[in-house]
Structures are given as structure tokens and as C-alpha cells.
Amino acid sequence: MQRLTHGTCLLAFHRSLLASLSLSLARRLVAVESETTIHLLSLQRATGLEGMGDNALDDDARIKLSIGSREEGDDDGLFSDPYGLAFDIHRGLLLVVDSSNNRVQVFSCDDGSLVSKFGEEGDQPGQFSFPWGLAIDHDHDRILITDKNKHRIQSWSLSDHKFLSCIGQQGSGDLEFYYPQGIAIDKHHHRIIIADRFNDRLVFLSSIDLSFLFSVGGIQGSEPGEFCFPSGVAIDDDRHRIIVTDSSNHRVQVLSLIDGSFLFEFGSNGNQPCQLFYPQGVCIDNQGRIIVADTDTRRLQSFTHEGHHISFFECRRNEYPCAVAFDEHRGLIAFSSGSRVHVIGANQWLADTFSWRVDRHRHAPSWMKQTVLTMTMIRSLVDDSAMSMIPNELLFEIFSCL
């Protein structure tokens, strides 16, 4: 009788497990697909998106969901100038600054349903006057929002969305701002970086006590390190860089995260690839690619971390993208366009943007992480199976739906 080794037994077990898993997954995926279709149809009816075939974005298969309507509004789930976006990756939420409605609306990343909202118009602490940018500071459990027309920064609780504090007033001195817009968190140095738009500078605050540290720029110009109405700011943590959309110079500047010194720039005025026309929002994906909301050309553009053009994602004729955000946990890109917010699967636009990494996806449920790791091990042993062709990021999306 043939002697079975441990490896032979393990391989036989994995083959039988694959067969049962494949059948089970197929049945579950059919159910998930049907349920997802129902969710998206309900979302379209609720937001007035059903039957809008004349809009190219409505027919784009890369879009997972859209929130809002082509018409501006102040009802729940509608927007008037959605100019700021951020993902709460721990809770699976998308936060949208609804600027002209002077509020922040919070949506589920799963189906786009409204979870909560906060803010109202006014000049008192806890009220807004055309808020613009926001950043999530997980280390201090808070949301930081640039209250643009009141030239200040507001802090709100991330857990319960209650007002905490505000700093700033109009001016060009320490802890003074002049229409601040973009904001980002520097986790390495415990700092907050703000695009102080009309002061043509970046302001660096301590994330510990919100005290002023230093600023860079401050003189309007087009030379390296000078700004003309900077708008968006993002952090490339892996390369220790600051990415800034220098809007009226139609370019992106890349600075050192250590001291804000100039490293390089890319972009020029125009509508060709690698040209920009009034760029505003910016974010970094988990491969270090730079994604820019190229507002007046009505498109998103993606670049390598060195500033070389990769691709663009076009919006409809009358919709100008202003904000863009990346969810490293779920592999999603959100962007605002007109009075709507669209969410696309990153890999469906940019290949290999999103890949499963336990260190980056540590907030996923433990059962999902273990399942993906187990399937990875099985595929490494059974090279000729259909399962071996499924990438980890697709497995992650499959199990997140089950």
C-alpha cells in the first residue's frame, strides 16, 4: 500500500476544500450580486439618479455607487458644493463637506446610505460658514475641518460628531488664516498641515495642542516653493513628502515632509496629459500614485510618485471635480463632481492600485483576514486550480460582501 506523506494528505485536503469552497462561493456570490443590485437600484431611486442615461458617469461600470443628485439640494443625502472628502477607514464611512449647506454628511461605504450629519450655518463655534476641507485624526479621535469663510479650523469628535474646539482668525500671522482650504495629517511628526489659500502658504500646526509651528511660502509667485492660491494637500507617508495642488499656477508641488522644502514640481497650464487647469483636490493611493482633481478640465488625473502621467478619468461636461479621497482599506476612490459624489473601485481604473496587505488592512474583521490568508496558502499549493487565478484584492472584496 502506498504510504501517504503529510504533504500528500494536506494537498488532498486542500483539493477537496477548494471544490466545496468554489461551489459555496458561487452560490453566495449570486446572492450577493442580486442583493447589491437591489441596493444600488434603491440608492438610485432615493437620490434621483435613475434614468439619467445622458450622463456618461451614470453608465460607467467602474463607478460602484453615486450619492446625491444632478440638482443641488439641502435635503438629507443631497449636496450643494461638496468640496471636501475623507474616508474613515476604521468605521467604513465616507465624510463629505457639504460646503454651501454648511454641514458635513456621513455615509456608509457599503451602500451610500446616510449615517449622520452635523453642523449648521453661523459664526459661533460649532457653526460653519462655507467649510471646505477635512482630515481625520485617528490618533486623537477627531475630525479637523477648515471653516473657510471664518478663517479658522474646527475640531469635532470622530466618535459622536460633537463639536470640540476651534482656532484661528483672519490674518497672516501665527494661528491666523485667510480662506484656508485643504488640510492633512502628518502622522510621522504629529503635525497638521493646512493650505492657507489667500496667504499663499502652508501652515504647520502641532497635532498635540494645535499650536503654531511654522509656515512655508507666504509670497505669491510661480517660482519653486512659491504658491498662487494653493488648494489641496496630501501626505505621502512612505516617501515623507507633502503633495500640494498649486491651483492658479496649474501645477503640483512636492515638498519635504520634514521641513516643507521644495523637491520638485509637475504640470503646466493645458488640457493634455500631464497638463493641469486649476487643480484642487489631491490624494495618494497605497502605491504612492498621486491622484489629482483637475477641476477645469473636468477629469481626474493620476501620476506616478515621480510626477509622470499614468491615466485620466473623465467626468461629464458640466461637472467639475473638486475633491478626491482614497480608502486604503477597501481600495476605493471617492470624488466630488458637480453636486454628486462618486465612488469607484481603484483597481477598475488603475491596475494594481489596491492589493491586500495585512499591515495596511489591520482594521478588517479578523475572520476576513484569516480567510484571505488561508486562501492564499491554498492557492500556493494548488497551482492548477481556478482559485489560483484570483488576486488577493478580489478575494478581499468577495469576503467583504459575504
Secondary structure, DSSP 8 states (H G I E B T S, - for coil): -----HHHHHHHHHHHHHHHHHHHHHHHHHHHHHHHHHHHHHHHHHHT-TT-TTSGGGG-TTEEEEEE-SS---STT--S-EEEEEEETTTTEEEEEEGGGTEEEEEETTT--EEEEE--BSSSTT-BSSEEEEEEEGGGTEEEEEEGGGTEEEEEETTT--EEEEE-EESSSTTEESSEEEEEEETTTTEEEEEEGGGTEEEEEETTT--EEEEEE-SB-SSTT-BSSEEEEEEETTTTEEEEEEGGGTEEEEEETTT--EEEEE--BSSSTT-BSSEEEEEE-TT--EEEEEGGGTEEEEE-TTS-EEEEEE--TT--EEEEEEETTTTEEEEEETTEEEEEEHHHHSTTS----TTTTTTS-HHHHHHHHHHHHHHHH-TTSGGGGS-HHHHHHHHHH-
